[in-house]
Amino acid sequence: MLYYALIFFIIALIATALGFGALGGMAASIAKFLAIVFIILFVVSLIFGRRARV
C-alpha cells in the first residue's frame, strides 16, 4: 500500500510540474489517503502482533 502512495505522489509531482494542477491535486489527495491508511494498518499490526501467544 505504501508503494501505491509513493506512485500517486510521483504522479502528483509530475502532473503539477506539467501544469495539470487539478490532476496533481487529486493524485496528491489519493497519495495522502493511502499513506494514512498504511500508517493506521501498520500501527494496528504492531499492537496486535505483539500479544503474548499462549
N, C-alpha and C positions, 0 to 999 in steps of 0.2 A: 504494500500500500504506500509505503514511503517512496518507492520507485515511481509510482504514478504521480505523487505530489511533486516530485522533482521534475518529471516530464512536463507537467502542466505549468510549473514555474518557468521552465525554459521556454515553453511556447509563449507564455505571457511576456517574457523579456523580448523575444524575437518579434512578436506582434506589435508590441509597443514601440520598438525601435523602427519598425517599418511604417508606423503611423496608423495602425489599426487599434486605436485606443479602447474601443468597446470590446473587441475580441480579447485584447490583452487584459482588460479588467475582469472579464468573465473567466478567463483561464486562471488569473490570479486568485479569484474567489474560489474556484474549484480546488486549486492547489492548497489554499488555506484550510478549506474544509477537510480535505483528505489528510493534511498534516495533523489537524486537531483530532480526527478520528484515530489516526495512527498512535498519537500520544496517549489517548484515553485507553485504547486497547493494550498498549504496552504496559501502562501502569496497572491495569486490571490483571494482566498476565503475571506481572511481578508479584502482586499481592496474593493471588490465588495459587501461584506456582510455588510459593514458599511455605505453604501449610505443611504441618508435620504429617507424615504419612504413617498410618497405623496398620 
